[in-house]
Amino acid sequence: MILLRGVSKARPRVTEVAAGKLAELVRAYAAGEVNRRDFIKLSLALSGGLYIPLHDLGPWGNQAFAGETNIPTGLPPSPLFGVRAFTQPMPRFDVLPRKAYAPGQGVMAPIPAFPGQSGPDPTEQANTTRQPVPAVLGGGTGPIEGRPPGPVWAHQQWQDFFPNVAVEVTQEGAKPNTVYQPGVPSALNSGIDPKAAFRPAFHPDLPDQGPLAFWTFNGTFPPKLLIGRYHEAILFRHHNRLPADPTRNGGFGIHTITTHEHNGHHGAENDGFTGAFFFPGQFYDYHYPICHGGYYSLNLEASDARCGSPTEAGGIDKLAGDYRETMSTHWFHDHMFSFTAQNVYKGNVGMFNIYSSLDRGNEELADGANLRLPSGSDKSWGNLDYDVNLMLADKAWDRDGQLAMDIFDFDGFLGDVMTVNLVYKPYFEVERRKYRFRILNAAVARFFKLALSDASPMIMIANDGNLLPSPVVLSELDEMGIAERYDIVIDFSRYRLGDKVWLVNLAEHRNGRRPHEDLSLREALVGKSDDPCVGRFCEFRIVRNPARPDKSQVPAVLVPNPDLSRIPVAATRVFEFGRGANQTTSDPVSTFFGPWGIKTDDRDMLAADFGRISAAPRFGTREIWTLKNGGGGWDHPIHIHFEEGQILARDGKLSNVPAWERGRKDVYRLRPGGSVTLSMQFRDFGGMFMEHCHNTTHEDNAMLLRWEIDDAGGAFLRPLPTPIPTPQGVTFLPPTDILKSAFR
């Protein structure tokens, strides 16, 4: 135990006592014995009389234990057990099996580990067949499906997009992976043998993560990749196999989950609404139609080959909608009310590649529509050979090597160890040719700014899963906010065999508010920063020449933006993100009590309540939304669900919008004191959606609001009732609050 200069020798003992009490408080909160408002108040009370910030009262208390090092986690430094960087191969994502779906033919077969638990065929409305509920969850019986029942939560456009493919996953504790499917041969996966059991560890020489420490899709490493193509509707059945006892969580996280398909264009019943969570022993059937925006209003004759889906024979199925709304790189993650940060950090995260006639995943097909981006060519679509998913996340672990998190840091939790695809500082073997990298920031609060160690150029082709109007050549990428996706192309043909080059992070953090500063490449490489996540974190090894010529391209024109200038503006709205929020409602399930909040149209700064309707744009209209940072030196990456936007101005001027932000986006970095003005359309589907900060610590501490489209026809003709889930079934309550400016 190392004390800071001038710190009383009694302080560690006081800190240990407080840490023990806080741990008990966390257990009581997880068990539902303490509501969120009392949890925050008691947490603050436990810090009384101590000379350290609240987040330093996490499991150990960093200022009492960490000495004079600058570790921004709020925890002691993560032990590396002698492990060195770049001594393990980076695994490609684990591709989820796809099953052709036909009702009544036994396709929804049981998962081997849970015989009989796969359940019946999916249905348009939630399946309310009853099953026993464990005593720890209240006993009695409850529905097998956690989706709220009835027509309001029925799958929209079910018959138009009847599922062609079923994908089935579980959420469960970490275990070895004996069925790893990288989707590429071992030579293109840095020599990893997919037949060998893949341990749930951040490095072969680090301890395995225990089943309470890490909760992943199917319980296994590497992270999972969902593969889809336009108009091939997917039925994504998610089983909750987490412990029924909520206190068996390894110190953080909650066993109720709701899966958000980030940037998905589909009905709210499939969006992972924060209040539509489900319990252990239940499943939830998510329906992903994968259609272009404007499917019911534009290009109805389906005459444009650029708006289409790849066929198995190498052709194109032409579709309705706007080809300029084509999306490519999504991800999916938990969105549990007030626990998103903890559950995502704990392993509830995957990526989703979407293929189209434009973005075929076959670099050799030259048909006038296919952009021929780096991918491969063995299959007609969806080749992954040279199309690589990278998930960046900072982590921290305790003295036993088990994942740890300081849940009392309300500015934003930071880890002190860099991982790529859930492994510590790996290497990746590449050929001398072009590669596409789909990069996801899956951190809780950390921003990244990426460069190559030799300052050579990267070609940015997409932002937030949307191909840009034109590629942008950069030697350093912009700061990458949490949840943003940057697709880049790196041409390794400029290197010699045996060369190495590294991805480098230039963004230094001292806390979770925002990056403290961006270092120069030289400063990051020589180790100027005390932030352990600055510097080299992924090594590329150039190991061979390609076996066949590289025919991939990066065209000068990718996907132009839709022209919205002729669509009338139905309303303008202003949302300000800041601290000091009030809570005007008191429902114990749907309300947050926390320091963060959102002000709508110059009204009060309000803490989150998923029963409150803050905006209700009319179906089929366009609106102008301005997102403002309330100040205080924070940065907020704001995510708006369901519809992408086009940035019209940054800080009031179009000239302030850089080239890489001039495509369509779903995450909008406000920057300290800044604002973003954007154009939004509301089409095709309806229901209740969300808007929130994707610094998930901020989101979980009240920087979230609900908006809805409730006049889309069918069941949506008035303000929607709020679902209140329990293990015994979902009930509905009227909205707790409707802001006067919501309906216009």
C-alpha positions in Angstrom: 0.0 0.0 0.0 1.5 3.3 -1.1 0.3 6.6 0.3 0.4 10.0 -1.4 2.5 12.6 0.3 0.7 14.3 3.1 -2.0 11.7 3.4 -2.9 10.4 6.8 -1.9 6.8 7.6 -5.5 6.3 8.8 -7.0 7.2 5.5 -6.6 3.8 3.8 -8.4 2.2 6.8 -11.3 4.7 6.4 -11.3 4.0 2.6 -11.4 0.3 3.1 -14.4 0.6 5.5 -16.2 2.9 3.0 -15.4 0.6 0.1 -16.9 -2.3 2.0 -20.0 -0.4 2.7 -20.2 0.7 -0.9 -19.9 -2.9 -2.0 -22.8 -3.9 0.2 -24.8 -0.9 -1.2 -24.1 -2.2 -4.8 -25.4 -5.6 -3.8 -28.5 -4.2 -2.3 -29.1 -2.0 -5.4 -28.7 -5.0 -7.7 -31.2 -7.0 -5.5 -33.8 -4.2 -5.8 -33.6 -3.5 -2.0 -32.5 0.1 -2.7 -34.0 2.3 -5.5 -31.7 4.5 -7.7 -32.5 7.8 -5.9 -31.6 6.3 -2.5 -28.6 4.6 -4.0 -27.1 7.9 -5.1 -27.9 9.6 -1.8 -26.4 6.8 0.2 -23.3 6.7 -2.0 -22.8 10.4 -1.4 -23.3 10.0 2.4 -20.6 7.3 2.5 -18.1 9.8 1.1 -18.8 12.2 3.9 -15.8 13.2 6.0 -13.3 11.8 3.4 -10.9 13.9 1.4 -11.3 12.0 -1.8 -13.8 12.2 -4.7 -16.7 9.8 -4.7 -15.3 7.7 -7.6 -12.2 7.0 -5.5 -14.4 5.1 -3.1 -14.8 2.3 -5.7 -13.7 -1.2 -4.7 -10.2 0.0 -3.6 -9.9 3.8 -3.7 -7.2 4.8 -6.1 -5.7 7.8 -4.4 -5.0 5.7 -1.3 -3.6 2.8 -3.1 -2.2 3.8 -6.5 0.7 6.0 -5.4 1.7 8.9 -7.6 1.0 7.3 -10.9 -1.7 8.8 -13.1 -4.1 5.9 -13.6 -7.5 7.3 -14.7 -9.6 4.2 -13.7 -10.3 5.0 -10.1 -8.8 1.6 -9.4 -5.3 0.2 -8.8 -3.3 -0.4 -12.0 -4.4 -3.6 -13.7 -1.7 -6.3 -13.2 -0.3 -7.7 -16.4 1.2 -10.9 -14.8 4.4 -10.4 -17.0 2.5 -10.3 -20.3 4.1 -8.1 -23.0 2.4 -6.2 -25.8 2.1 -7.7 -29.3 2.7 -11.3 -28.2 -0.7 -12.7 -29.2 -2.6 -12.8 -32.5 -5.7 -10.6 -32.9 -8.7 -12.9 -33.5 -11.2 -12.1 -36.2 -14.8 -11.8 -35.0 -16.8 -15.0 -34.4 -19.5 -15.1 -37.1 -22.9 -16.1 -35.8 -24.5 -19.0 -37.6 -27.4 -18.2 -39.9 -30.3 -20.6 -40.3 -32.7 -20.4 -43.2 -36.1 -19.9 -41.5 -39.3 -21.6 -42.5 -42.2 -21.8 -40.0 -43.2 -25.2 -38.6 -40.1 -27.0 -39.9 -38.1 -27.2 -36.7 -35.6 -24.5 -37.7 -35.8 -22.9 -34.2 -34.0 -26.0 -32.8 -32.9 -26.2 -29.2 -29.4 -24.8 -28.3 -27.4 -27.9 -27.2 -26.5 -26.4 -23.8 -30.2 -25.6 -23.1 -32.3 -28.5 -24.5 -35.8 -27.4 -25.3 -35.1 -23.7 -24.6 -35.1 -22.5 -28.2 -38.8 -22.2 -28.0 -41.6 -22.1 -30.6 -41.7 -20.4 -34.0 -41.6 -16.5 -33.7 -44.9 -14.7 -33.8 -46.0 -11.2 -34.9 -47.1 -10.4 -31.3 -45.2 -11.5 -28.2 -45.5 -15.1 -27.2 -47.2 -15.0 -23.8 -47.0 -18.8 -23.1 -46.4 -19.2 -19.3 -43.5 -20.8 -17.6 -42.3 -21.1 -14.0 -40.4 -18.1 -12.5 -37.6 -18.8 -10.0 -38.3 -17.9 -6.4 -35.5 -15.4 -6.3 -37.5 -13.5 -9.0 -40.8 -13.6 -7.1 -42.0 -17.1 -8.1 -45.3 -17.9 -9.9 -45.3 -17.9 -13.6 -44.4 -15.5 -16.4 -44.2 -15.3 -20.2 -41.5 -17.1 -22.1 -40.9 -14.0 -24.3 -40.0 -10.8 -22.6 -41.2 -8.6 -25.4 -44.2 -6.5 -24.2 -47.5 -8.1 -25.4 -50.2 -6.9 -27.6 -50.5 -4.9 -30.9 -48.5 -1.9 -29.8 -45.4 -4.1 -29.5 -46.1 -6.4 -32.5 -43.5 -6.6 -35.2 -44.3 -3.9 -37.7 -44.5 -4.8 -41.4 -44.2 -8.5 -40.3 -45.7 -9.8 -43.5 -43.8 -7.4 -45.8 -40.5 -8.5 -44.2 -41.3 -12.0 -43.0 -37.9 -13.4 -41.6 -35.8 -15.3 -44.1 -33.0 -16.1 -41.6 -32.9 -17.0 -37.9 -30.0 -16.2 -35.7 -30.0 -17.4 -32.1 -27.8 -16.2 -29.3 -27.6 -16.5 -25.5 -26.3 -14.1 -22.9 -24.4 -16.0 -20.3 -21.2 -16.1 -18.3 -17.8 -16.5 -19.8 -16.7 -20.0 -20.9 -14.3 -21.6 -23.5 -15.4 -21.3 -27.2 -15.3 -24.7 -28.9 -17.2 -23.6 -32.1 -15.3 -20.5 -33.2 -16.2 -19.5 -36.8 -14.0 -16.6 -38.0 -15.4 -16.8 -41.5 -11.9 -16.9 -43.0 -9.1 -19.5 -43.2 -6.4 -19.7 -40.5 -3.9 -18.0 -42.8 -6.1 -14.9 -42.9 -6.6 -15.0 -39.1 -2.9 -14.7 -38.0 -2.6 -18.5 -37.8 -5.3 -19.0 -35.2 -6.6 -22.6 -35.2 -10.4 -22.3 -35.0 -10.7 -25.9 -33.9 -8.7 -25.2 -30.7 -10.8 -24.0 -27.7 -10.7 -20.3 -27.4 -10.3 -19.3 -23.8 -12.2 -16.4 -22.2 -9.0 -14.5 -21.5 -7.6 -11.1 -22.6 -4.3 -12.9 -23.3 -3.2 -16.6 -23.2 -1.0 -15.8 -20.2 -3.7 -13.9 -18.3 -6.4 -15.6 -16.1 -9.6 -16.7 -17.6 -12.5 -14.5 -17.0 -15.0 -16.1 -14.6 -18.7 -16.6 -15.5 -19.7 -13.7 -13.2 -17.0 -11.3 -14.4 -17.7 -11.4 -18.1 -21.2 -11.8 -19.7 -20.9 -12.2 -23.5 -23.0 -13.3 -26.4 -23.0 -17.2 -26.2 -20.7 -16.7 -23.2 -17.6 -16.8 -25.4 -14.7 -14.8 -26.9 -14.0 -13.5 -29.6 -16.9 -10.9 -30.0 -19.7 -11.9 -32.3 -20.4 -10.7 -35.9 -23.9 -10.8 -37.4 -24.0 -10.9 -41.2 -27.0 -9.6 -43.1 -28.0 -8.2 -46.5 -30.7 -5.8 -47.6 -34.3 -7.1 -47.6 -33.2 -10.4 -46.0 -35.2 -10.0 -42.8 -33.5 -11.6 -39.8 -35.2 -13.0 -36.7 -32.7 -12.5 -33.9 -33.7 -14.6 -30.9 -31.9 -13.5 -27.8 -32.0 -15.9 -24.8 -31.2 -14.5 -21.3 -29.2 -17.2 -19.5 -27.7 -14.9 -16.8 -28.0 -15.8 -13.1 -31.5 -15.4 -11.8 -30.1 -14.0 -8.6 -29.2 -10.4 -9.4 -26.5 -10.2 -6.7 -24.4 -12.8 -8.6 -22.9 -10.2 -10.9 -19.3 -10.1 -10.0 -19.7 -6.7 -8.4 -21.3 -4.8 -11.3 -23.9 -5.3 -14.1 -27.5 -6.4 -14.0 -29.1 -9.6 -15.3 -31.9 -7.8 -17.2 -31.0 -6.9 -20.7 -32.5 -5.2 -23.8 -30.6 -5.4 -27.1 -30.2 -2.3 -29.3 -29.3 -2.8 -32.9 -27.5 0.5 -33.2 -28.7 2.6 -36.1 -31.2 0.0 -37.2 -34.1 1.3 -39.4 -37.0 -0.7 -38.0 -39.9 -0.5 -35.5 -39.4 0.4 -31.9 -40.3 -3.0 -30.7 -37.0 -4.2 -32.2 -34.9 -1.2 -31.1 -33.8 -2.3 -27.7 -35.8 0.4 -25.9 -34.3 1.0 -22.5 -37.5 0.1 -20.7 -38.3 -3.0 -22.7 -35.9 -5.3 -20.8 -36.3 -9.0 -20.2 -35.3 -11.4 -17.5 -33.3 -14.6 -17.0 -35.2 -17.6 -18.4 -36.9 -15.5 -21.1 -36.1 -14.8 -24.7 -36.9 -11.8 -26.9 -37.4 -12.1 -30.7 -36.0 -9.1 -32.5 -37.1 -8.6 -36.1 -34.6 -6.8 -38.4 -36.2 -6.1 -41.8 -33.0 -4.4 -43.2 -34.7 -2.0 -45.6 -33.6 1.2 -47.2 -34.9 4.4 -45.7 -38.0 5.6 -47.7 -39.0 2.0 -48.5 -42.7 3.0 -48.6 -42.3 6.3 -50.3 -39.4 6.4 -52.7 -38.4 4.4 -55.8 -41.5 2.3 -55.4 -41.0 0.7 -58.8 -37.6 -0.7 -57.6 -35.9 0.3 -60.8 -32.5 1.4 -59.6 -29.8 -1.3 -59.3 -28.0 0.8 -56.7 -30.9 0.2 -54.3 -30.6 -3.5 -54.0 -29.4 -6.7 -52.4 -26.8 -9.2 -53.6 -28.0 -12.6 -54.7 -26.3 -15.9 -54.3 -25.7 -16.1 -58.0 -23.8 -12.7 -58.0 -26.7 -10.6 -59.3 -28.9 -7.9 -57.7 -32.4 -8.0 -56.3 -33.7 -4.4 -56.9 -35.6 -2.9 -54.0 -37.8 0.1 -53.2 -36.3 2.9 -51.2 -33.5 5.4 -51.5 -30.1 3.9 -52.4 -28.5 7.0 -50.8 -29.7 5.6 -47.4 -27.6 2.5 -47.7 -25.9 1.4 -44.5 -22.9 -0.9 -44.0 -21.4 -1.2 -40.4 -23.7 -1.5 -37.4 -23.2 -2.9 -33.9 -25.5 -4.2 -31.2 -25.3 -3.8 -27.5 -27.3 -3.8 -24.3 -29.4 -0.8 -23.5 -30.7 -1.7 -20.0 -32.1 1.3 -18.1 -29.3 2.8 -15.9 -27.0 -0.2 -16.5 -26.0 0.2 -20.1 -22.4 1.1 -19.3 -21.9 -1.8 -16.9 -23.5 -4.4 -19.2 -21.7 -3.3 -22.4 -18.4 -3.1 -20.5 -19.2 -6.6 -19.2 -19.4 -8.1 -22.7 -22.8 -7.4 -24.1 -21.6 -6.1 -27.5 -21.2 -7.3 -31.1 -21.0 -6.0 -34.6 -23.2 -6.3 -37.7 -22.1 -6.1 -41.3 -24.8 -5.3 -43.8 -24.3 -6.0 -47.5 -26.0 -4.3 -50.5 -25.7 -3.9 -54.2 -23.3 -1.0 -53.5 -21.3 -2.6 -50.7 -21.3 -6.2 -52.0 -18.4 -7.7 -50.1 -17.0 -9.0 -53.4 -14.2 -6.9 -54.8 -14.1 -8.4 -58.3 -17.8 -8.1 -59.3 -17.9 -5.2 -61.8 -21.5 -4.6 -62.7 -21.8 -0.8 -62.4 -23.4 -0.8 -59.0 -20.8 -2.6 -56.8 -18.2 -0.3 -55.4 -15.6 -3.1 -55.2 -14.3 -2.2 -51.8 -11.6 -4.5 -50.2 -13.2 -7.7 -49.2 -12.3 -10.9 -51.2 -14.1 -12.7 -54.0 -14.6 -16.4 -53.2 -18.3 -15.9 -52.4 -20.8 -13.8 -54.3 -21.2 -11.5 -51.3 -20.1 -11.1 -47.8 -16.4 -12.0 -48.1 -14.4 -11.2 -45.0 -10.9 -12.1 -46.2 -9.8 -8.4 -46.4 -12.7 -6.8 -44.6 -11.8 -6.8 -40.9 -13.9 -5.7 -37.9 -11.9 -4.0 -35.1 -13.6 -3.3 -31.7 -11.6 -1.0 -29.5 -12.3 -0.8 -25.8 -10.3 0.0 -22.7 -10.6 -2.4 -19.8 -9.4 -2.8 -16.2 -9.1 -5.8 -13.9 -8.5 -6.6 -10.3 -5.5 -8.3 -8.6 -6.9 -11.7 -9.7 -7.2 -10.6 -13.3 -11.0 -10.4 -13.2 -12.7 -7.6 -15.0 -13.4 -4.6 -12.7 -15.2 -1.3 -13.0 -15.6 1.8 -10.8 -19.3 2.4 -11.0 -19.1 5.5 -8.8 -17.3 7.6 -11.4 -20.2 9.6 -12.8 -17.9 11.6 -15.2 -17.2 8.4 -17.2 -15.3 5.2 -16.4 -11.9 4.8 -18.0 -9.8 1.6 -18.2 -6.0 1.4 -18.2 -5.5 -1.5 -20.6 -6.2 -1.3 -24.3 -7.9 -4.2 -26.0 -8.8 -4.9 -29.7 -11.4 -7.6 -30.3 -11.3 -8.3 -26.5 -7.6 -9.2 -26.4 -4.7 -7.2 -25.0 -2.5 -5.3 -27.5 -2.4 -7.9 -30.3 -0.7 -8.3 -33.6 -2.4 -9.0 -36.9 -0.8 -10.5 -40.0 -1.6 -8.9 -43.3 -0.7 -9.3 -47.0 0.8 -6.6 -49.2 -2.5 -5.3 -50.5 -5.5 -3.1 -49.5 -7.6 -3.9 -46.4 -10.8 -2.5 -45.1 -11.1 -2.0 -41.4 -14.5 -1.4 -39.7 -13.5 0.2 -36.5 -15.9 0.5 -33.5 -15.3 2.6 -30.4 -17.0 0.3 -27.8 -15.5 2.0 -24.8 -17.6 3.4 -21.9 -16.2 7.0 -21.9 -12.9 7.0 -23.8 -12.3 8.8 -27.1 -9.7 7.5 -29.5 -7.7 9.4 -32.1 -5.9 7.0 -34.5 -2.8 7.2 -36.6 -0.3 4.8 -38.1 3.1 4.8 -36.5 4.8 5.8 -39.7 2.3 8.7 -40.3 1.3 7.1 -43.6 -2.1 7.8 -45.0 -5.4 6.1 -44.3 -8.5 6.4 -46.5 -11.7 7.0 -44.6 -14.7 5.7 -46.5 -17.5 5.6 -43.9 -18.6 7.2 -40.6 -21.2 5.5 -38.3 -21.8 2.7 -40.8 -22.7 5.1 -43.7 -20.4 5.3 -46.7 -19.3 8.9 -47.3 -20.1 10.9 -50.4 -16.4 10.7 -51.2 -13.4 9.1 -49.5 -11.2 11.3 -47.3 -7.4 10.7 -47.1 -6.0 11.4 -43.6 -2.8 10.8 -41.7 -4.7 11.1 -38.4 -8.3 10.3 -37.9 -10.6 12.7 -36.0 -11.3 12.0 -32.3 -13.6 9.0 -32.3 -16.5 9.3 -29.9 -18.0 6.4 -28.1 -20.2 4.3 -30.4 -18.9 5.9 -33.6 -17.7 3.6 -36.4 -14.9 4.7 -38.8 -14.4 2.5 -41.9 -10.9 3.0 -43.3 -8.8 1.5 -46.0 -5.1 0.9 -45.5 -2.9 -0.1 -48.4 -0.1 -2.4 -47.1 1.4 -2.8 -50.6 3.6 0.2 -49.8 5.5 -1.9 -47.2 8.1 -4.7 -47.6 7.8 -8.2 -46.4 8.8 -8.4 -42.8 7.8 -4.8 -42.0 5.7 -3.8 -39.0 3.5 -0.8 -38.5 1.3 0.0 -35.6 -2.1 1.6 -34.9 -1.4 4.4 -32.4 -3.9 6.2 -30.0 -3.1 9.9 -29.7 -6.0 11.0 -27.4 -5.0 11.4 -23.8 -7.5 11.2 -21.0 -7.1 12.3 -17.4 -10.8 11.6 -16.6 -14.0 10.6 -18.4 -15.1 14.1 -19.2 -13.4 14.3 -22.5 -9.8 13.9 -24.0 -7.4 16.1 -22.1 -5.4 16.7 -25.2 -4.4 15.1 -28.5 -0.7 14.3 -28.6 1.5 14.5 -31.6 2.5 11.1 -33.1 6.0 11.6 -31.9 4.9 12.4 -28.4 2.6 9.3 -28.3 5.3 7.0 -29.6 8.0 8.2 -27.1 5.7 7.7 -24.1 5.2 11.3 -23.1 1.7 10.6 -21.7 0.9 9.0 -18.3 -2.3 7.6 -19.8 -1.5 3.9 -20.3 -3.9 3.7 -23.3 -2.0 6.3 -25.3 0.5 4.9 -27.8 0.8 1.8 -29.9 -2.0 -0.8 -29.3 -2.2 -3.0 -32.5 0.7 -4.3 -34.5 0.3 -5.1 -38.2 2.9 -7.6 -39.5 3.4 -7.7 -43.3 3.9 -11.4 -43.9 3.3 -12.2 -47.5 2.3 -11.1 -51.0 -1.3 -11.8 -52.0 -1.9 -15.1 -53.8 -4.0 -13.2 -56.5 -3.9 -9.7 -57.7 -5.7 -7.0 -55.6 -8.6 -5.9 -57.7 -10.3 -3.9 -54.9 -11.0 -0.2 -55.4 -11.8 3.0 -53.5 -13.9 5.0 -56.0 -13.8 8.8 -56.0 -17.6 8.7 -55.5 -19.1 6.5 -52.9 -22.7 7.2 -51.7 -24.1 10.8 -52.2 -26.3 12.3 -49.6 -30.1 12.5 -50.1 -31.3 15.9 -51.2 -33.6 17.1 -48.5 -34.0 20.7 -49.6 -37.4 20.2 -51.2 -38.9 18.5 -48.1 -40.7 21.1 -45.9 -39.5 21.5 -42.4 -42.4 20.6 -40.1 -40.7 21.7 -36.8 -37.4 22.7 -35.2 -36.3 21.5 -31.8 -33.4 22.3 -29.5 -31.9 19.8 -27.0 -29.3 20.9 -24.5 -27.1 18.4 -22.7 -25.8 19.3 -19.2 -25.6 18.8 -15.5 -27.8 19.9 -12.6 -31.0 18.1 -13.8 -34.3 18.0 -12.0 -36.5 15.0 -11.7 -40.2 15.9 -11.9 -41.6 12.4 -11.9 -41.3 9.6 -9.2 -42.1 6.3 -10.9 -39.6 3.9 -9.2 -38.9 1.9 -12.4 -38.8 4.5 -15.2 -37.0 7.4 -13.5 -33.3 8.2 -13.1 -31.8 10.2 -10.3 -28.4 11.4 -11.4 -26.3 14.5 -12.1 -26.9 14.6 -15.9 -29.9 15.6 -17.9 -31.4 17.1 -21.1 -33.2 20.4 -21.6 -35.8 20.4 -24.4 -36.7 23.7 -26.2 -35.4 25.9 -23.3 -37.5 24.2 -20.7 -36.1 22.7 -17.5 -33.0 20.5 -17.5 -34.6 17.1 -16.7 -33.2 13.8 -15.6 -34.2 10.7 -17.5 -37.6 9.1 -17.2 -38.5 6.6 -20.0 -42.2 7.3 -19.2 -41.8 11.0 -20.3 -42.3 12.0 -23.9 -40.0 14.8 -24.8 -40.6 14.9 -28.5 -43.2 13.4 -30.9 -42.4 14.2 -34.6 -45.2 13.4 -37.0 -44.8 10.4 -39.3 -43.6 11.3 -42.8 -42.2 14.7 -41.9 -38.7 16.3 -41.7 -37.5 18.3 -38.7 -34.4 20.4 -37.8 -32.8 19.4 -34.5 -30.1 21.3 -32.7 -28.0 19.5 -30.1 -26.2 21.8 -27.7 -23.5 21.2 -25.1 -24.5 22.9 -21.8 -20.8 23.6 -21.0 -18.6 22.6 -18.1 -15.7 21.2 -20.2 -17.4 17.9 -21.1 -17.8 16.4 -24.5 -20.9 14.4 -25.3 -21.3 12.0 -28.3 -25.1 12.1 -28.8 -26.9 9.2 -30.4 -30.4 9.5 -31.9 -32.1 6.2 -32.5 -33.9 5.0 -35.6 -33.2 7.8 -38.1 -29.9 9.1 -39.4 -29.3 12.8 -39.8 -27.3 15.1 -42.0 -25.3 17.7 -40.2 -26.3 21.2 -41.5 -24.0 23.2 -39.2 -21.5 22.9 -36.4 -21.5 25.8 -34.0 -23.9 27.5 -36.4 -21.8 27.2 -39.6 -21.7 24.6 -42.4 -18.0 25.5 -42.9 -17.2 24.1 -39.5 -18.4 20.6 -40.6 -15.3 18.6 -41.8 -15.5 16.3 -44.8 -15.7 13.1 -42.7 -18.9 14.4 -41.0 -20.7 15.4 -44.3 -22.2 12.0 -44.8 -25.1 10.6 -42.8 -24.5 10.0 -39.1 -26.2 8.6 -36.0 -23.7 9.8 -33.3 -23.0 13.6 -33.1 -20.0 14.8 -31.1 -20.8 18.1 -29.5 -17.3 19.1 -28.4 -17.0 21.3 -25.3 -19.4 24.2 -25.5 -20.4 23.3 -29.0 -23.6 22.6 -31.0 -24.6 20.5 -34.0 -27.7 21.3 -36.2 -29.0 18.4 -38.3 -31.9 17.4 -40.5 -34.0 14.4 -39.6 -36.7 12.4 -41.4 -39.3 10.2 -39.8 -40.6 7.4 -42.0 -41.5 3.7 -42.5 -42.0 2.7 -38.9 -43.1 4.0 -35.5 -43.0 3.6 -31.8 -40.9 4.9 -28.9 -37.3 5.6 -29.4 -34.5 7.3 -27.5 -31.9 10.1 -27.7 -29.0 10.1 -25.2 -25.3 10.7 -24.6 -23.2 7.6 -25.6 -20.7 8.3 -22.9 -22.7 5.5 -21.3 -21.9 6.7 -17.8 -23.7 9.9 -18.6 -26.5 8.0 -20.2 -26.9 5.8 -17.2 -26.9 8.8 -14.9 -29.9 10.5 -16.5 -28.7 12.0 -19.8 -31.4 10.2 -21.8 -34.9 11.0 -23.2 -37.7 9.3 -25.0 -39.2 10.5 -28.2 -41.8 8.7 -30.3 -43.7 8.5 -33.6 -47.2 7.6 -32.5 -49.2 8.5 -35.6 -47.8 5.9 -38.0 -51.1 4.1 -38.3 -52.2 0.8 -36.9 -51.7 0.8 -33.1 -50.0 4.2 -33.1 -52.7 6.8 -32.9 -52.0 8.5 -29.5 -49.3 8.8 -26.9 -48.0 5.2 -26.3 -48.3 3.5 -22.9 -45.0 2.8 -21.1 -44.0 -0.9 -20.6 -43.1 -1.9 -17.1 -41.4 -5.3 -17.2 -41.5 -7.9 -14.4 -40.6 -11.6 -14.5 -44.3 -12.4 -14.1 -45.2 -10.2 -17.2 -45.2 -6.7 -18.6 -47.8 -4.2 -17.5 -48.4 -0.8 -19.1 -48.8 2.7 -17.5 -49.8 6.0 -19.1 -46.9 8.3 -19.8 -45.6 9.9 -16.6 -45.1 13.2 -18.3 -45.6 14.8 -21.8 -43.8 18.0 -22.5 -45.9 20.7 -23.9 -43.6 21.2 -26.9 -43.5 17.5 -27.7 -46.4 17.4 -30.2 -46.3 20.0 -32.9 
